[in-house]
Amino acid sequence: MMNPLASPPRRRLAQLTIIVLVLCLSVAVALWLHRQFTVVQSNDARVAADMITVSSELPGRITQLDLTPGQHVAAGDLLVQFDDGESKAAVAESRAALTRLEASRETLMARINQQRSAVEADTEAARSRLESARASLAAVQAREELARHNAERADALVADHVISVQSWDQTVHERAATEQAVREAGAQLKVAQAGVAQAQASAQTVAVLEQQVAELAAAREQARATLAQQEIRLAKLSLRSPVDGVVDETFAHAGEYAVPGRRLLLMHDPATIRVEANVKETAIADIRLGSRAQIRVDAYPGLRLTGRVSDLGQAATSQFALIPNPNPSGNFTKITQRLPIRIALDPPATDLRPGMMVEVAIEH
């Protein structure tokens, strides 16, 4: 037979249990309502990063591509190597051509300096001879003038029988000798003048050589440009990592022939890991740049990340569809559109991989 005194405690325990359950349910409903009115949630979200597609600008046969998905590479590391034997030969040929032009220029500059020194010396010597010839001509002209006056006086004196015919003959002979000396001095002056003109004409040879130097300088610049083009082409046959990144997938192997633009491998930059979510257009008004966000990663249930909204999309995702969705029939069903937002993680998480699904809760 049941003891009647035990019934009230059991009844009180049942009532207390019901009260606790009601309180828990009320708290849960209150938290749910608070979350609905203070947080924008979206499960249409995923991890994203800057994806880098590596391809070649030049055709060629791949000689080295030994990367594996998940491999970390540093900026500047070799990713893909093409056969560069022909390009190396072209670079060597261009360098040799540039070296020959520089050597020719140096030789020509030496010739110019030598020719300039010779021209200056010849010109100075010719001018000295010209001055000497002018002085000699002036001296013999003075002697010729004196001899002519003496001859004129001798003509008058011999007519008056003042001097002998022998003295007169000597005077006439001296005049003739001085006239001859004047003619010879004049000829020497013309030779000296011609020497100066010839020395000055030799200076034109220097000008011709200088023009050749200018032509060689232009050819040298052209050779340098050709060498730079060949070096750029050679560098493009070695594809190097632009960032510290992770290889996601490779699409070619060593020995294959690649054409320009062909995708060889895909990689991403872990430093740009972020979350991209699509939220309903009816909730976009509650989101601001800098709004705090809570992120839960499907792959890591126990992981909770935080971040801030860094970018708000300016167009609905439907505007980027490859196939437009017109409505020519006249029937229309209104569908809530979604706008993309970007969330910067705080701090950046390196364990996340692009494409992972996440759920975000953005505070108003």
C-alpha positions in Angstrom: 0.0 0.0 0.0 1.4 3.4 -1.1 2.4 5.8 1.6 0.3 8.9 1.2 3.1 11.0 2.8 5.4 10.4 -0.3 3.0 11.8 -2.8 3.6 15.6 -2.1 7.4 15.4 -2.6 7.0 13.7 -5.9 4.4 16.2 -7.0 6.7 19.1 -6.0 9.6 17.5 -7.9 7.5 17.1 -11.0 6.3 20.7 -10.7 9.9 21.9 -10.2 11.0 19.9 -13.3 8.3 21.5 -15.3 9.2 25.0 -14.1 12.9 24.4 -15.0 11.9 23.1 -18.4 9.7 26.1 -19.0 12.5 28.5 -17.9 15.0 26.8 -20.2 12.6 26.9 -23.1 11.9 30.6 -22.3 15.7 31.4 -22.2 16.2 29.5 -25.5 13.3 31.3 -27.2 14.6 34.6 -25.8 18.1 34.0 -27.1 16.7 32.9 -30.5 14.6 36.0 -30.7 17.6 38.2 -29.7 19.7 36.5 -32.3 17.1 36.9 -35.0 16.8 40.7 -34.3 20.4 41.5 -33.6 22.4 39.2 -35.9 22.3 38.6 -39.7 23.0 34.9 -40.3 24.0 33.1 -43.6 25.0 29.6 -44.3 25.7 30.5 -48.0 29.3 31.3 -47.2 32.7 29.9 -48.0 36.4 30.4 -47.5 38.1 32.3 -50.4 41.5 33.5 -51.3 43.3 35.1 -54.2 43.6 32.2 -56.7 46.6 32.5 -59.1 46.6 30.7 -62.4 50.1 30.2 -63.7 50.5 30.0 -67.5 53.2 30.8 -70.0 53.5 33.7 -72.4 55.7 31.7 -74.8 55.4 28.3 -76.3 57.9 25.6 -75.4 58.6 22.2 -74.0 58.4 21.8 -70.2 61.6 20.4 -68.8 60.8 20.8 -65.1 57.5 20.7 -63.2 57.8 18.6 -60.1 55.3 20.4 -57.7 52.6 18.5 -55.9 49.2 19.8 -54.6 49.5 21.3 -51.1 53.2 22.1 -51.5 54.2 25.5 -50.1 56.4 27.7 -52.3 58.2 31.0 -51.5 58.1 34.0 -53.7 60.7 33.6 -56.4 60.8 29.8 -56.3 60.9 28.1 -59.6 57.6 26.6 -60.6 57.9 25.6 -64.2 61.0 25.5 -66.4 60.9 25.4 -70.2 63.6 24.4 -72.6 65.7 27.5 -72.8 68.7 26.3 -74.9 67.8 28.4 -78.0 67.1 31.5 -75.9 70.4 31.1 -74.1 72.3 30.9 -77.4 70.4 34.0 -78.6 71.4 35.9 -75.5 75.1 34.9 -75.9 75.0 36.0 -79.6 73.5 39.3 -78.6 76.1 39.8 -75.9 78.9 39.0 -78.4 77.5 41.5 -80.9 77.3 44.2 -78.2 80.9 43.4 -77.1 82.1 43.8 -80.7 80.4 47.1 -81.1 81.8 48.4 -77.9 85.3 47.3 -78.9 84.9 49.0 -82.3 83.8 52.1 -80.6 86.9 52.1 -78.3 89.2 51.5 -81.3 87.6 54.3 -83.2 87.8 56.7 -80.2 91.5 55.9 -80.0 91.9 56.7 -83.7 90.1 59.9 -83.1 92.3 61.0 -80.3 95.4 60.0 -82.3 94.2 61.8 -85.4 93.2 64.9 -83.4 96.7 65.1 -81.8 98.3 64.7 -85.3 96.1 67.3 -86.8 96.8 69.8 -84.0 100.6 69.2 -84.4 100.5 69.5 -88.2 98.4 72.6 -88.0 100.7 74.2 -85.5 103.8 73.3 -87.7 102.1 74.6 -90.8 101.2 77.9 -89.1 104.8 78.2 -88.0 106.1 77.6 -91.5 103.6 80.1 -92.8 104.8 82.8 -90.3 108.4 82.0 -91.3 107.5 82.3 -95.0 105.8 85.6 -94.4 108.8 86.9 -92.5 111.2 85.7 -95.2 109.1 87.4 -97.9 109.1 90.6 -96.0 112.9 90.5 -95.6 113.6 89.8 -99.3 111.0 92.4 -100.4 112.9 95.0 -98.3 116.2 93.9 -99.9 114.6 94.0 -103.4 113.3 97.5 -102.7 116.8 98.6 -101.7 118.4 96.9 -104.7 115.9 98.6 -107.0 116.7 102.1 -105.6 120.4 101.4 -105.9 119.9 100.2 -109.5 118.0 103.4 -110.4 120.8 105.6 -108.9 123.4 103.5 -110.7 121.6 104.1 -114.0 121.9 107.9 -113.5 125.5 107.7 -112.3 126.7 105.5 -115.1 125.1 107.9 -117.6 127.1 110.7 -116.1 130.3 108.5 -116.1 130.4 108.8 -112.3 130.7 105.1 -111.7 132.2 102.4 -113.8 130.2 100.0 -115.9 131.4 97.2 -113.8 129.8 98.8 -110.7 126.6 99.3 -112.6 126.6 95.7 -113.7 127.0 94.6 -110.1 124.1 96.8 -109.0 121.8 95.4 -111.8 122.8 91.9 -110.8 121.9 92.5 -107.2 118.5 93.9 -108.3 117.8 90.8 -110.4 118.9 88.5 -107.5 116.6 90.2 -105.0 113.7 90.0 -107.5 114.3 86.3 -107.8 114.5 86.0 -104.0 111.1 87.7 -103.8 109.6 85.3 -106.2 111.0 82.3 -104.3 109.8 83.7 -101.0 106.3 84.2 -102.5 106.3 80.6 -103.7 107.4 79.4 -100.2 104.6 81.5 -98.7 102.0 79.8 -101.0 103.4 76.4 -100.0 103.1 77.3 -96.3 99.5 78.5 -96.9 98.7 75.3 -98.7 100.2 73.4 -95.7 97.9 75.2 -93.3 94.9 74.5 -95.6 95.9 70.8 -95.7 96.2 70.6 -92.0 92.8 72.2 -91.5 91.4 69.8 -94.1 92.7 66.9 -92.0 90.5 68.1 -89.2 87.5 67.0 -91.3 88.8 63.4 -91.0 88.2 63.7 -87.2 84.7 64.9 -87.9 84.1 61.9 -90.2 85.4 59.6 -87.5 83.2 61.2 -84.9 80.2 60.6 -87.1 81.2 57.0 -87.3 81.3 57.0 -83.5 77.7 58.3 -83.4 76.6 55.6 -85.8 78.3 53.0 -83.6 76.6 54.5 -80.5 73.2 54.1 -82.2 74.1 50.5 -83.2 75.2 49.8 -79.6 71.9 51.0 -78.2 70.1 48.8 -80.7 72.2 45.9 -79.7 71.5 46.6 -76.0 67.8 46.6 -76.7 68.0 43.3 -78.6 70.0 41.8 -75.7 67.4 43.1 -73.2 64.6 41.5 -75.3 66.5 38.2 -75.5 67.1 38.3 -71.7 63.4 39.0 -71.1 62.4 36.1 -73.4 64.9 33.8 -71.5 63.4 34.9 -68.1 59.9 34.1 -69.3 60.9 30.5 -69.9 61.4 30.1 -66.1 58.1 30.6 -64.4 58.6 31.7 -60.7 56.1 32.1 -57.9 54.9 35.7 -57.5 53.9 35.2 -53.8 54.5 33.0 -50.8 51.7 30.5 -51.7 50.4 27.0 -51.8 50.0 24.9 -54.9 46.4 23.7 -55.3 46.6 21.7 -58.6 48.9 21.1 -61.5 47.6 20.6 -65.1 50.8 19.6 -67.0 53.9 17.4 -66.7 57.5 17.6 -67.7 58.0 16.7 -71.3 54.7 18.2 -72.5 54.6 21.0 -75.0 52.8 24.1 -73.7 51.2 26.8 -75.7 50.8 30.4 -74.6 47.9 30.9 -72.2 47.6 27.3 -71.3 46.9 26.8 -67.6 49.9 24.9 -66.0 49.1 25.1 -62.3 46.8 26.8 -59.8 47.9 28.2 -56.5 46.7 30.6 -53.8 48.1 33.1 -51.4 47.4 32.1 -47.7 47.8 35.7 -46.6 44.6 36.6 -48.5 42.4 33.9 -46.9 39.0 35.5 -46.2 35.3 34.6 -46.0 32.9 35.5 -48.8 29.2 35.2 -47.9 25.9 35.9 -49.7 23.2 37.6 -47.6 19.6 38.3 -48.4 18.9 41.7 -49.8 16.4 42.3 -47.0 19.2 42.1 -44.4 21.8 44.1 -46.2 20.6 47.4 -44.6 21.6 46.0 -41.2 25.2 45.4 -42.3 27.9 48.1 -42.2 31.6 48.1 -43.1 33.4 47.0 -40.0 30.5 45.1 -38.5 31.7 42.2 -36.3 31.1 38.7 -37.5 31.3 35.2 -35.9 32.3 32.4 -38.2 31.8 28.7 -37.7 33.7 26.4 -40.1 32.0 23.2 -41.1 35.3 21.3 -41.3 36.2 22.2 -37.7 33.1 22.2 -35.6 34.9 23.3 -32.5 36.6 26.2 -34.2 35.1 29.7 -33.7 36.6 32.6 -35.7 35.9 36.3 -35.7 36.2 38.9 -38.3 34.9 42.2 -39.7 33.0 43.1 -42.8 35.6 44.6 -45.2 33.5 44.9 -48.4 29.9 45.1 -49.4 28.8 43.9 -52.9 27.3 46.5 -55.2 25.3 44.1 -57.3 23.2 40.9 -56.6 24.8 37.6 -57.4 22.2 37.0 -60.1 23.8 39.8 -62.2 26.9 37.6 -62.6 25.1 34.6 -64.0 26.4 33.3 -67.2 22.9 32.6 -68.5 20.5 35.4 -68.0 17.0 34.6 -66.7 14.5 36.8 -68.6 10.8 36.6 -68.0 9.1 36.7 -71.5 6.0 34.7 -70.5 4.6 37.3 -68.2 4.6 35.0 -65.2 6.6 36.4 -62.4 7.7 34.9 -59.1 9.5 37.3 -56.8 12.6 35.7 -55.3 14.7 37.4 -52.6 18.1 38.2 -54.1 21.4 37.8 -52.4 24.3 40.3 -52.2 27.9 39.3 -51.7 29.9 40.5 -48.7 33.5 39.9 -47.8 34.7 39.3 -44.2 38.4 39.8 -43.2 39.4 37.3 -40.6 40.9 38.5 -37.3 43.5 37.2 -37.0 44.1 35.5 -40.4 43.6 31.7 -40.2 46.2 29.7 -42.1 44.4 26.3 -41.6 41.5 27.2 -43.8 41.4 26.2 -47.5 39.7 28.0 -50.3 36.2 26.6 -50.9 35.5 25.4 -47.4 31.9 26.0 -46.3 31.3 28.2 -43.2 28.4 29.8 -41.4 28.5 33.5 -40.5 26.6 35.6 -38.0 27.0 39.3 -38.5 26.1 41.7 -35.7 23.9 44.7 -36.5 
